[in-house]
Each structure stands twice: as structure tokens, then as C-alpha cells.
Amino acid sequence: MKIKTTLSATLLAILTAIGGSAVAADAKTTTPATAAAPAAAHEITKEQAIEMATKAHPGEVTKAYEDTKKGKKTWEVKINGADGKKWEVHYEIKTGALVSEEGK
């Protein structure tokens, strides 16, 4: 009986760790496993913003600095694009999300 209880507890721990639902050691009670927390948004660095911007718009970076766009703190990256356009790309510092991009 101890082996069965130990195996049930181990199975419960494994299923909980991988985010599935598990049956408690008492087969009559079903307990949902704790859901994994969504990945926390993380701030991006100026270097990361430059990397993302030049990936989207290859060319020469002329400026990169902290700015505000649409009420959000952003990294503004200015690029003389290989396509002949001058790009301004804004990424939200808090999440890394693209806020705006404009090519002239």
C-alpha cells in the first residue's frame, strides 16, 4: 500500500510540474494542477531595440534613444534604410512590443 501511495504522490507531483491536471492520491477527488503563470513581460534594452529594428529594416542606425510615443515609454531607433527610406521605429520599453514604425 505504501508503494501505491508513493507512486500516486509522485505522479501527482510530476503532472503538477508539467501543468496538466492530476488525480489526487484519493481516487475519488480530482484536483486541477496549478496553472503555469504567464511569462512576465520584461523590459528591453536599447541594444535589443536596435537589433529588432535593424532586423525589420536593414540599414545604418543613426540614433537610438528613450522617447515617449502614444503615451508609452519607448526606445526610438532611427535608421537610414538599405531600401533608401529613413525609418523611425518605436518599441515599448516595458514589453518590447512594436508601438509604431514610419518610413519616409
C-alpha positions as CSV (number, residue, x, y, z in Angstrom):
1,M,0.0,0.0,0.0
2,K,2.9,2.4,0.7
3,I,4.3,1.9,-2.8
4,K,0.9,2.7,-4.3
5,T,0.6,5.9,-2.2
6,T,4.2,6.9,-3.1
7,L,3.6,6.3,-6.8
8,S,0.4,8.3,-6.7
9,A,2.1,11.2,-4.9
10,T,5.0,11.1,-7.4
11,L,2.6,11.0,-10.4
12,L,0.7,14.0,-8.9
13,A,3.9,15.9,-8.4
14,I,5.1,15.2,-12.0
15,L,1.7,16.2,-13.5
16,T,1.5,19.3,-11.4
17,A,5.0,20.3,-12.5
18,I,4.2,20.0,-16.2
19,G,0.9,21.9,-15.9
20,G,-1.6,19.2,-16.5
21,S,-4.4,18.1,-14.2
22,A,-3.9,15.2,-11.9
23,V,-5.9,12.9,-9.8
24,A,-5.2,13.1,-6.1
25,A,-4.0,10.0,-4.2
26,D,-7.6,9.5,-3.1
27,A,-9.1,8.4,-6.5
28,K,-12.4,10.0,-5.5
29,T,-11.1,13.6,-5.6
30,T,-9.8,15.3,-8.8
31,T,-7.7,18.3,-8.2
32,P,-6.6,20.6,-11.1
33,A,-2.9,21.3,-11.2
34,T,-1.7,24.8,-10.6
35,A,-1.7,26.6,-14.0
36,A,1.7,27.9,-15.0
37,A,1.9,31.7,-14.7
38,P,2.1,33.5,-18.0
39,A,5.6,34.7,-18.9
40,A,6.2,38.0,-17.3
41,A,6.8,40.8,-19.7
42,H,10.3,42.1,-19.4
43,E,11.9,45.4,-20.2
44,I,14.1,45.5,-23.3
45,T,17.5,47.2,-23.6
46,K,18.4,49.8,-26.2
47,E,20.6,47.2,-27.8
48,Q,17.7,44.8,-28.1
49,A,15.5,47.5,-29.7
50,I,18.3,48.3,-32.2
51,E,18.6,44.6,-33.0
52,M,14.8,44.3,-33.6
53,A,14.7,47.4,-35.7
54,T,17.6,46.5,-37.9
55,K,16.1,43.1,-38.4
56,A,12.9,44.6,-39.6
57,H,14.6,47.4,-41.6
58,P,18.2,46.7,-42.5
59,G,20.5,49.7,-42.8
60,E,22.6,52.1,-40.7
61,V,21.3,53.1,-37.2
62,T,21.8,56.9,-36.8
63,K,20.2,57.3,-33.4
64,A,18.6,55.3,-30.6
65,Y,17.2,56.9,-27.5
66,E,14.5,56.8,-24.9
67,D,11.3,58.6,-26.0
68,T,7.5,58.6,-25.5
69,K,5.1,57.5,-28.2
70,K,1.4,57.1,-27.9
71,G,1.7,57.6,-24.1
72,K,4.2,54.8,-23.7
73,K,7.9,54.9,-22.8
74,T,9.7,53.6,-25.9
75,W,13.1,53.2,-27.5
76,E,13.1,55.2,-30.7
77,V,15.5,53.8,-33.3
78,K,16.3,55.9,-36.4
79,I,17.7,54.0,-39.4
80,N,18.9,55.1,-42.8
81,G,17.5,52.0,-44.5
82,A,19.1,50.0,-47.2
83,D,15.8,50.5,-49.1
84,G,16.5,54.2,-49.3
85,K,14.0,55.2,-46.7
86,K,14.6,56.9,-43.3
87,W,12.9,54.7,-40.7
88,E,11.7,55.7,-37.2
89,V,10.8,52.6,-35.2
90,H,9.4,52.7,-31.6
91,Y,9.4,49.7,-29.2
92,E,7.7,49.9,-25.8
93,I,10.5,49.6,-23.2
94,K,8.3,47.7,-20.7
95,T,7.3,44.9,-23.1
96,G,9.3,45.1,-26.3
97,A,6.1,45.5,-28.3
98,L,6.2,47.5,-31.5
99,V,4.4,50.8,-31.0
100,S,5.0,52.4,-34.3
101,E,7.2,52.5,-37.4
102,E,7.4,55.1,-40.1
103,G,9.4,55.2,-43.3
104,K,9.9,58.4,-45.2
